[in-house]
Amino acid sequence: MTVAAGFPISLVLAGRPVLVVGGGRVAAAKARQLVEAGAQVTMVAPRFCAEAEELTVRRVPRTYRHGDLDGCWLVVTAVDDAEVTAAVAADAEAARVFCNAADRPEHCSATLMALHRRGEVTVAVSTNGRSPAAAGWLRDRLAGALDARTDRVVRAAAAARDRLRVRRSSEGLPWRALLDEVAAIDDDAEASSLVDRFVSAATAPTAPIAPTAPVGRVKLVGAGPGDPDLLTVAAVAALRWADVVVHDALVGDEIFRSIPAGTELIDVGKRPGRPVPQETIGALLVQLARSGRRVVRLKGGDPYVFGRGGEEALALGAAGVDYDVVPGVSAALAAPAAAGVPVTHRGVAAAVTVITGHRARELAAVDWAAAARLGGTLVVLMGVTERAAIAEALQAGGLNAATPVAVVERAGRPDQRVARARLDELGVIDVVAPATIVIGAVASLDLRSPGGPRPRLDGRTPLEPDAGTAALR
Ligand SMILES: C[S@@+](CC[C@H](N)C(=O)[O-])C[C@H]1O[C@@H](n2cnc3c(N)ncnc32)[C@H](O)[C@@H]1O
């Protein structure tokens, strides 16, 4: 008989007698867990392995007998002998003692779960006794999600609950909102003040079940280049916390899957023919925050790398709105990496310079001649339209026409494309925005796979020492 879907429960075994039948390593491992839970463990087996000998248990060196489980709350068997297992299970059933039999689901009235403990939190995974290996694998994956942030959430919830014990019930309180807020911050003091606000709102005589006071707040969050795996843990927490997300056009479609259903989305993406003035965005953020909303301003890459995040932070600060910044993985680094290009490489590129190519010809905001002299690697964002002018300006500044160039389009997205060329070909190759342009000796590398192609430039090894400087005329 396979055990039907079990009812998970955490037994308080401290001081309670528990029997373990078996003296091998599996029995010892189970006995160890029971000892750690505080149980008074008796092991019955003709022989005990070294691990079993080390445990603080009572050892009875003989085979199992009827009556051994008298007075026990639980019995665990881990023996090869099917008859002994069946006898233990039958006795347990008759005595109404729960029985776990290793590798014998038909004799189990209780299954043990794969456990991970961190502080007050226990992750327990069951596959209903079908596969301890799968349960352990899943347990490890879930355990990886526990960190200092989850510790803070548990501490805050426990603190709030302790303080609210005077109330008959804490049901109906907006726990979820409190915990989302705590999860999205990085600071114990801030967590305590959120708990204070929650408790005062919950105990206020006039508004006993009011949610946390509307404290509009904005998080300027970097979404990375588009691959959801490159969202930071803090960004994911912020997206769960938000009730409205104000986003750019450059935020990848896949990222939206990390936003819970029900969160309002406002698209303020600046697209050709549909510019959204920066002041309008700033004013919108202020207005949303002032109405008590939890606002995420989601931007591609990093908010402070050509993302105008600084201007939005200033607008919020000027309006007295609280904000945090969650940095993101900038396309300036992620796009080259996605093409197998290390932006610095010992002996090849000792510096990396990130430059805007926006309106390069018109504004001359960048001293391209100086950039040409820097050696190292140049990473140009927003340079697709002006790429021919940029290539010309760099050559005019002294950069060799044959300097390798890699252009990474839609980095990290399913339709990513990489083009490689020489600097003097940059203006004529086919490129569609958004793309990041990498210029310098490293751009001829492709380190995506160990045996992968190693593009070479004019027969020269791209790893020639000082290739960046040597590329200068
Ligand atoms: C307005 S800037 C914003 C940069 C962004 N804040 C960051 O840190 O990545 C936009 C430029 O970033 C680059 N970019 C953004 N996402 C990209 C992607 N997925 N692939 C390649 N380049 C990208 C392009 O050069 C694009 O023109």
The ligand as an SDF file (V2000), in Angstrom:
LIG
                    3D

 27 29  0  0  0  0  0  0  0  0999 V2000
   19.3330   54.5100  -22.3450 C   0  0  0  0  0  0  0  0  0  0  0  0
   20.6310   53.3590  -22.2720 S   0  0  0  0  0  0  0  0  0  0  0  0
   20.2280   52.5810  -20.7920 C   0  0  0  0  0  0  0  0  0  0  0  0
   21.3380   51.7470  -20.2560 C   0  0  0  0  0  0  0  0  0  0  0  0
   20.9390   50.9720  -19.0440 C   0  0  0  0  0  0  0  0  0  0  0  0
   20.5970   51.8520  -17.9630 N   0  0  0  0  0  0  0  0  0  0  0  0
   22.0030   49.9690  -18.6040 C   0  0  0  0  0  0  0  0  0  0  0  0
   22.6610   50.1850  -17.5760 O   0  0  0  0  0  0  0  0  0  0  0  0
   22.1640   48.9800  -19.2820 O   0  0  0  0  0  0  0  0  0  0  0  0
   20.1370   52.2270  -23.4750 C   0  0  0  0  0  0  0  0  0  0  0  0
   21.3040   51.5540  -24.1630 C   0  0  0  0  0  0  0  0  0  0  0  0
   21.7680   50.4620  -23.3940 O   0  0  0  0  0  0  0  0  0  0  0  0
   22.1890   49.4400  -24.2510 C   0  0  0  0  0  0  0  0  0  0  0  0
   21.3470   48.2670  -23.9870 N   0  0  0  0  0  0  0  0  0  0  0  0
   20.3080   48.1810  -23.1550 C   0  0  0  0  0  0  0  0  0  0  0  0
   19.8040   46.9370  -23.1410 N   0  0  0  0  0  0  0  0  0  0  0  0
   20.5430   46.2370  -24.0010 C   0  0  0  0  0  0  0  0  0  0  0  0
   20.5420   44.8970  -24.4190 C   0  0  0  0  0  0  0  0  0  0  0  0
   19.6570   44.0060  -23.9500 N   0  0  0  0  0  0  0  0  0  0  0  0
   21.4750   44.5020  -25.3380 N   0  0  0  0  0  0  0  0  0  0  0  0
   22.3940   45.3540  -25.7900 C   0  0  0  0  0  0  0  0  0  0  0  0
   22.4480   46.6280  -25.4150 N   0  0  0  0  0  0  0  0  0  0  0  0
   21.5430   47.0650  -24.5420 C   0  0  0  0  0  0  0  0  0  0  0  0
   22.0170   49.9310  -25.6670 C   0  0  0  0  0  0  0  0  0  0  0  0
   23.2120   50.5370  -26.0640 O   0  0  0  0  0  0  0  0  0  0  0  0
   20.9300   50.9460  -25.4880 C   0  0  0  0  0  0  0  0  0  0  0  0
   20.9500   51.9120  -26.5240 O   0  0  0  0  0  0  0  0  0  0  0  0
  1  2  1  0
  2  3  1  0
  2 10  1  0
  3  4  1  0
  4  5  1  0
  5  6  1  0
  5  7  1  0
  7  8  2  0
  7  9  1  0
 10 11  1  0
 11 12  1  0
 11 26  1  0
 12 13  1  0
 13 14  1  0
 13 24  1  0
 14 15  1  0
 14 23  1  0
 15 16  2  0
 16 17  1  0
 17 18  1  0
 17 23  2  0
 18 19  1  0
 18 20  2  0
 20 21  1  0
 21 22  2  0
 22 23  1  0
 24 25  1  0
 24 26  1  0
 26 27  1  0
M  CHG  2   2   1   9  -1
M  END
$$$$
